[in-house]
C-alpha cells in the first residue's frame, strides 16, 4: 500500500476501473471512459499504473471473447447449413419423436450451452476482477489483473543521456 497518495488519486484510480462497466451503457464505453480518466491523470504514477492495467484487461477480455467466437464459428456454420434440414425433419415428424431427432437437437443444445457457459464464465471473471481492482485502488494498493495480456507496456523513464538526445 502506498502511503503518500491523496484521496483524489485513489478515487480516480478506482473510478478508472469502475468506468469499464460503462460498456453496458454505450458501445466501447469500457475503452473510452478509462482512457479519458487515464490520459488526463497519466502524470500521477498510481493512476497511470491502474489506468494501464484497466485498459490492458479490457483489451484482453475483448481478445478472449473473440477467441471464443472464432472457436465456435465452424460449429455454427455447420449448424446453419444443417438447420434447414433439421427444421424440415422436425416439422414432418413432429408427432413422431425418434432417437435420431433427439440426437440432432441435442448436439445443438450442447454447443449452445458450452458457448453460454464460456461467455458467462468470462463475464463473471471480468466482474470479479474489476470489482477487486476497484477495491484495491480505493485502498491505495496496486493490482494486477490475472490473465492480462500486456498490450500497453509500462514506460521506462529516460536515462539522463537519452533525455539530452531526445531534445
Secondary structure, DSSP 8 states (H G I E B T S, - for coil): --SS--HHHHHHHHHHHHGGGGGGTSTTHHHHHHHHHHHHTTTSHHHHHHHHHHHHHHHHHHHHHHHHHHHHHHHHHHHHHHHHHHHHHHHHTTTS--HHHHHHHHHHHHHHHHHHHHHHHHHHHHHHHHHHHHHHHHTT-----TT----S-------HHHHHHH-
